[in-house]
Amino acid sequence: MAEEPQAHLALGLLLSTGLALGSLASRVGLPRIAAYVVAGICFSPPLLGGTLGLRLVDGAGALTSTALGVIAYVIGGAMTGAQLKRAGRIIVVATLCEALAAAAVVCATVLLLLPPTLYGVDRLHLALAFGAMACTTAPAATVAVLHQYRARGPMSDVLLGVVSLDDAVGLTLFAGVVAATTGGSLASGLAGALGVIAGSVALGTAGGWLLSRAVSQVHETPLRLPAVLAGILLCSGLAEALHLSPLLAAIVLGFSARWLGGPAGDRLFAPVEHLEEFVFLIFFTVAGAHFDAWVFAQHLPLLAAYSVARVAGKVGGATLGARLAGAPPQVVRWLGPALVPQAGVAVGLALALARQPAFSGTAGLFLNVILGSTLLYELLGPLAVRAALSRAGELGERRSGARADVEHTRVDR
Amino acid sequence: MKVKDWIQAHPGTALSVTPDASLDEVLDRLLAEPCLRDVWIVDDAGRVVGHLSHQRLAQLALGAHRRHRTRRQLMEQVAGGAARELMTEHFPHASPEEELDDVLHRQIEHGVEDMPVLDSAGVLLGAVNLTAVLRETRRAARSGDEPL
């Protein structure tokens, strides 16, 4: 009990410092998420965390799990079945191909690069986890560039559809990987994984039905946020208690609540969608607090390989998917490079992995590699989106005001 | 004053469209009636099944001009859809036997300009227009009549 106030103090200091530095960074045109990470690094054990005796790592686990549950719920509820049908074959096929190709190429690259075991974990498990994390993108960065340059056209439409969907593929794949690797070996884990996946889907579906019913009875707007948050916590907590996947249960909770709760979903999702910035503040500052210069330097080759392999997979997969679906030539050619941005969701997944017993000891590896690659994508991603849209001939007149390559950082996830 | 008395004395229009109406059709209907701000989606039996506010329609039509968009808003922009998929199924409404005072409280809380008045089967009978209520309140205050 003595540690609890200290953990709260550490979190309070971390979040307020992150917020202050982030606001300052925005004002001078620097990436906000980089400022969040810097705040986190300041409170890491070798620096202020150690000096002040703050035990941040102890107190952040529950908070990051809850935050990831909220994001998973929002991602699950981003689309309806009818919308997927109308979005069209190009968006659906391109999303599946680019996400799965990125996962496959990263997985193969990590397998080639790592020794058979690292920190006591099988390299296949590590490769699968890195692969699942590689699927995700950062919609906010893409939207900011499209907005800044008034981009219009088939490539812009497909790009918006793909970036709003592929995080769902990444999260689902990640939940599957965690379930499959929990048994110790992949072969023994596969059978158990099917049970975990089926159980999580059933729990999420039942929870979505209950939540949509419950929220429809909440007529006072201020009560909807606590109602939805309670639903997410209850579903994730039950999943954890039943040894199911809290992440998958939360995605399915969002999808089924949207499906069963009416088409627009405002009551069910608007209250928590506004929490995204806070969630990403938590992810980046807490991840920054795990920064370890030695681990970072030691795994620089892995960081470089992951970053290049993910882009190669995204470009190859998007090109293949768009071609298979019969997309216009400019989409086939330029969709892939526009999918480079990656940020908050990947960091959230790395934090979630740090709490998995099957990956015990690898928290530093995942957090440092994903944090490093995120900062790289944060710098290069918007430039890649802009170049791809320009080549596709869809850039309009640039809006006056803030520079696009800086402005995106204010909203990037 | 009861709601049924108000709509009898102030027979305003409530904008309604079918669930299959496209976003363009809904916008055309709304813009043709500059005094009205809410569109009600009505099924074949005349029952109100959903609501589209002026604000929501503006967000849908002008989504590309927003710098911050949620994933849900992105999918709405990409996939589009008929009124039945864009509407809110839960909406405030009034019954003819209610006191106008109670309805106004709800109307202000939910930011609805044209509150639909529905019978027990959910069929649209009319609407309480907030601007008309304000006008009547001001008139009563000026002339020293009893307030609503």
Interface residues (C-beta under 8 A of the other chain):
Chain A: V74 I75 G77 A78 M79 T80 A82 Q83 L84 R86 A87 I91 P139 A140 V143 A144 L146 H147 Q148 R152 D157 L160 G161 V163 S164 L165 D167 S216 T221 G262 P263 A264 G265 D266 R267 F269 E273 E276 E407 V411
Chain B: R56 A64 H65 R66 R67 H68 R69 T70 R71 R72 L74 M75 E76 Q77 V78 A79 G80 G81 R84 E85 L86 M87 T88 E89 H90 E109
